[in-house]
Amino acid sequence: MKRTTDHPCHPAGRSWLIPAIGLAALMGLVLGLGLGRAHAAPGDDPGQMLAPPQTPEQINGAGYEYLQIAGSSFIPFSSQAEFSYPGNGCISKTGGTEARFAHKLLLPAGSIVKFVRLYFYDDSSGLVTAFFTTYDAAGNFTELASVDSIDSSGYGSSLSPELTYVVSPLSSPVNIVANLGSQNDSSLRFCGVRVAFIPVVTDRIFANGFDPTPL
């Protein structure tokens, strides 16, 4: 006689529960991994990938992103610069009268720059300074932030004061300018910068509570 508890979609017994339990466990693992991801805060140690629990991981729903530029990719202001490449993406001044080097900062319009971290090697009495600099169409420039190296007896990094600069590349292009000072040997090296920024929202469907932008 056929059991009244049998159902064509659920065969007799509990064997149908096994796939369901396995699926639930898999979903729990995926969600756990997703919730465990975090953005490193700009003020953290550069080798630390996860922010401390008390540090906000997001601002207004947008996490930090980073753009890192090696010192060896910076260009001197003039031919009067004399410098060398001691390795590890760094440059050091060896003489000459020009100590300034620059690199364009290319970020999408509307991105918000928050911090600039300077990377260096400093075992000298001098210092390296990095400037966050904007330009206009009239030959003027504005230094919005600067950050200095410190005597770390080796490699180190320093963090700039916090910025809230909205990128507008058409009206105000941005350069990172590094001044290597007066030290003329490899005891002082400029090794690059890392820029922390909040990316612009490009998917307008999700930017405002799923409501499309009014035409």
C-alpha positions as CSV (number, residue, x, y, z in Angstrom):
1,M,0.0,0.0,0.0
2,K,1.3,3.5,-0.8
3,R,2.1,5.7,2.2
4,T,-0.1,8.7,2.6
5,T,2.9,10.8,3.6
6,D,4.6,10.2,0.2
7,H,4.6,13.1,-2.2
8,P,5.7,13.0,-5.9
9,C,8.1,16.0,-5.2
10,H,9.4,14.6,-1.9
11,P,10.2,10.8,-1.9
12,A,9.7,8.8,1.3
13,G,12.4,9.3,3.9
14,R,14.7,12.2,4.7
15,S,17.2,11.9,1.9
16,W,15.8,15.1,0.3
17,L,16.9,17.1,3.3
18,I,20.6,16.5,2.6
19,P,20.9,18.8,-0.5
20,A,18.9,21.5,1.3
21,I,21.2,21.4,4.4
22,G,24.3,21.5,2.1
23,L,22.9,24.5,0.2
24,A,22.2,26.4,3.4
25,A,25.7,25.8,4.7
26,L,27.2,27.0,1.4
27,M,25.1,30.2,1.5
28,G,26.2,30.8,5.0
29,L,29.9,30.5,4.1
30,V,29.5,32.9,1.1
31,L,27.7,35.5,3.2
32,G,30.3,35.2,6.0
33,L,33.2,35.7,3.6
34,G,31.4,38.7,2.0
35,L,30.7,40.4,5.3
36,G,34.3,39.9,6.5
37,R,35.8,42.0,3.7
38,A,36.9,45.5,4.7
39,H,38.6,48.5,3.2
40,A,41.9,49.5,4.7
41,A,41.6,53.0,6.2
42,P,44.1,55.5,4.8
43,G,45.5,56.2,8.3
44,D,46.4,52.6,8.9
45,D,49.9,51.2,8.7
46,P,50.5,50.7,4.9
47,G,51.2,47.0,5.5
48,Q,47.9,46.5,7.3
49,M,45.1,45.4,5.0
50,L,42.2,45.5,7.4
51,A,41.1,48.6,9.3
52,P,40.8,48.4,13.1
53,P,37.2,47.7,14.2
54,Q,36.7,51.3,15.5
55,T,37.7,52.8,12.1
56,P,34.8,53.4,9.7
57,E,35.2,51.2,6.6
58,Q,32.9,53.3,4.5
59,I,31.8,57.0,4.2
60,N,28.3,57.6,3.0
61,G,28.1,54.1,1.6
62,A,31.3,54.5,-0.5
63,G,34.6,52.8,0.5
64,Y,38.1,54.2,-0.1
65,E,40.0,53.2,-3.2
66,Y,43.7,53.8,-3.7
67,L,46.0,55.0,-6.5
68,Q,49.7,54.3,-5.9
69,I,52.5,56.0,-8.0
70,A,56.1,55.0,-7.8
71,G,58.7,57.7,-7.3
72,S,60.7,56.4,-10.3
73,S,57.9,57.4,-12.6
74,F,58.1,61.1,-11.6
75,I,59.5,63.6,-14.1
76,P,61.9,66.4,-13.1
77,F,60.8,70.0,-13.6
78,S,63.8,70.9,-15.7
79,S,67.0,69.5,-17.2
80,Q,69.0,71.0,-14.2
81,A,68.0,68.0,-12.1
82,E,70.6,65.3,-11.4
83,F,69.3,62.1,-9.9
84,S,69.6,58.3,-9.7
85,Y,67.4,55.2,-9.3
86,P,68.6,53.3,-6.2
87,G,65.9,50.7,-6.6
88,N,62.6,49.7,-5.1
89,G,60.8,52.3,-7.2
90,C,62.7,55.2,-5.6
91,I,64.7,58.1,-6.8
92,S,67.4,60.1,-5.1
93,K,69.0,63.5,-5.9
94,T,72.7,63.4,-6.8
95,G,73.3,67.1,-7.6
96,G,72.1,69.8,-9.9
97,T,69.9,72.8,-9.0
98,E,66.5,71.3,-9.6
99,A,65.0,69.3,-6.8
100,R,61.3,69.2,-7.9
101,F,59.7,66.2,-9.7
102,A,56.0,65.9,-10.7
103,H,53.4,63.3,-11.8
104,K,49.9,63.9,-13.1
105,L,47.1,62.6,-10.8
106,L,44.5,61.1,-13.1
107,L,41.2,60.3,-11.4
108,P,37.6,60.3,-12.7
109,A,35.8,63.7,-12.4
110,G,33.8,63.8,-9.2
111,S,36.1,61.5,-7.2
112,I,36.8,62.9,-3.7
113,V,40.5,62.8,-2.6
114,K,40.9,62.3,1.1
115,F,44.6,61.5,1.9
116,V,48.1,61.4,0.3
117,R,50.6,59.0,1.8
118,L,54.3,59.7,1.1
119,Y,56.7,56.8,0.8
120,F,60.4,57.4,1.4
121,Y,63.8,56.2,2.5
122,D,65.2,58.7,5.0
123,D,68.5,58.2,6.9
124,S,69.7,61.8,6.5
125,S,69.3,65.3,7.9
126,G,67.2,66.4,4.9
127,L,63.7,65.6,4.0
128,V,61.4,64.9,1.1
129,T,58.1,66.8,0.7
130,A,55.2,65.8,-1.4
131,F,52.6,68.4,-2.5
132,F,49.0,67.9,-3.7
133,T,48.8,70.8,-6.3
134,T,46.0,72.1,-8.5
135,Y,46.4,74.3,-11.6
136,D,44.2,76.7,-13.5
137,A,44.2,78.0,-17.1
138,A,45.9,81.2,-16.1
139,G,49.3,79.9,-15.0
140,N,48.4,79.8,-11.3
141,F,48.7,76.9,-8.9
142,T,47.4,76.0,-5.4
143,E,49.1,73.6,-3.0
144,L,46.2,72.1,-1.1
145,A,48.2,69.7,1.1
146,S,51.8,68.7,1.8
147,V,53.5,65.9,3.7
148,D,57.1,65.5,4.8
149,S,59.4,62.5,5.3
150,I,60.8,61.9,8.8
151,D,64.2,60.4,9.8
152,S,63.2,56.8,10.0
153,S,66.7,55.4,9.6
154,G,65.4,53.6,6.5
155,Y,62.1,53.1,4.7
156,G,59.0,54.8,6.0
157,S,55.8,56.6,5.2
158,S,53.9,59.7,6.3
159,L,50.2,60.7,5.9
160,S,49.0,64.1,4.8
161,P,46.2,66.0,6.6
162,E,42.7,65.0,5.5
163,L,41.5,66.5,2.3
164,T,38.0,66.8,0.8
165,Y,38.9,67.7,-2.7
166,V,36.4,67.0,-5.6
167,V,38.3,66.2,-8.7
168,S,37.6,68.4,-11.7
169,P,40.2,67.5,-14.3
170,L,38.9,69.9,-17.0
171,S,39.0,73.1,-14.9
172,S,41.7,72.2,-12.3
173,P,44.2,69.5,-13.3
174,V,46.1,67.9,-10.3
175,N,49.8,67.2,-10.0
176,I,51.7,65.5,-7.2
177,V,54.9,67.4,-6.8
178,A,57.9,66.0,-4.8
179,N,60.7,68.2,-3.6
180,L,63.8,66.1,-2.8
181,G,65.5,69.0,-1.0
182,S,69.2,69.5,-0.8
183,Q,70.5,66.0,0.1
184,N,72.6,64.8,-2.8
185,D,73.0,61.1,-2.1
186,S,70.9,57.9,-1.6
187,S,70.5,58.4,2.2
188,L,67.3,60.3,1.2
189,R,65.0,58.8,-1.4
190,F,61.5,59.5,-2.7
191,C,59.7,56.3,-3.2
192,G,56.2,57.4,-4.3
193,V,52.8,58.3,-3.0
194,R,49.5,56.5,-2.4
195,V,46.3,58.6,-2.9
196,A,43.2,57.5,-1.0
197,F,39.9,58.7,-2.6
198,I,36.2,58.0,-2.7
199,P,35.2,57.0,-6.2
200,V,32.4,58.7,-8.1
201,V,29.1,56.9,-8.3
202,T,28.8,55.9,-12.0
203,D,25.7,53.7,-11.8
204,R,22.9,56.3,-11.4
205,I,20.3,53.6,-10.9
206,F,21.7,52.8,-7.5
207,A,22.9,56.3,-6.6
208,N,19.6,57.7,-5.2
209,G,17.4,55.0,-3.7
210,F,16.9,53.1,-7.0
211,D,15.3,56.3,-8.5
212,P,16.6,57.3,-11.9
213,T,18.1,60.8,-12.2
214,P,15.4,63.3,-13.4
215,L,15.9,64.4,-16.9
